[in-house]
């Protein structure tokens, strides 16, 4: 298990390309399989949120090989290797405004089991004064659905506490046919929190749950 500071860095850290030539940049996909996966992730993100040079563009982040799941206690997390993983930072108004990780994992059974165990840390639940409807609106609830294609779909917040509360909105799609799983981990800060009306109609902010589910289903096809 790792502390939240390390786990969150693993989830959202951007790889530095300083002093490297472009073709050596580890953030770039290299194999045909990596390039195909990266292109598919970009295509499906932009199908849901069109590229806009002022408000929404994607920038490469550390591709890595791992995704992070809640551990048994607050600020403890479990890291899982996945064969395909892509990561992007979101940019708008010349600033970084969020980020996303998408992974395809061969050990789908393990991913499904970890997603099924996701819980809101007890310490956070005790402090919350929000209604269940409010928690659901902002993606701070735990969901497990059986979709019409037979897939298991999970959605939950990955929460850590330091000098504030940090949240990574997470979704898992498990295919009963391939026994593989797709994991999406989304940071919507500060996009959905500090920019007022600029992003209120963006699916990432106005319908976060719908965005995550639509992206997971599209990637799993």
Phi, psi and omega in degrees: 000149181236158175291163182296323182303316180287317181297317181294324176296322178294325182288317192241000185293139175269135177285138180276135178252011183300133176077005180251150171284154185305316184288350176262356185296117183294347180284341182277137174294143185243313183281160176304323180294317178296319180294319179296316181295315180299315181297322180292319178297314179299315182299316183286326175297314182286341173294326181270325179228097183302146178295138176220120188298340179268319189251336185206105172227161180255141174232146183294144173233177180300119185288317176055195179220004189238152169240162188239137179235156178299141175266193185284345182220165180302137179067019171242138187220153179247131181259137182231132177284137173231146187291326179236130181210134177227146183221139179223148168262147176265139177234139176205142181053040177062024178227157171282128186237004179163194180188168182211146172237137175231132180223145172246127191235127181291326180275066184297328181297318179292319179298315179298318181296319179293319178296322181294338181269356184299135179219156170286128179307136184304322181297324179286316181301321181293330182277340187288134174250005182283152176282162176303325179295318179293319179298319180293320180301320184263009176075026180258028179241170179255128181230143171219120182234148167263115183277168185293343176268007179090356182286152169269130178237127180240146174216135184196157175269136171266112192243136174224152183237128175223249174279356175197192177255125179250136184231131170244115181283124189238146178221145177227131176242121180248123181269122178288343181278312183265345184062021176259165179228149175242133182241133175236131178230120191239129170254120182255015181255131007264007186313308187268005187237323189246005187247016173054235185279351188298328184239010187296336179265356179291134178305329179299333182252316185282332180214067184301316181296318178296320178298312182298316181294316180297319179293317180298315181295319181295318181290333183277354181293000000 
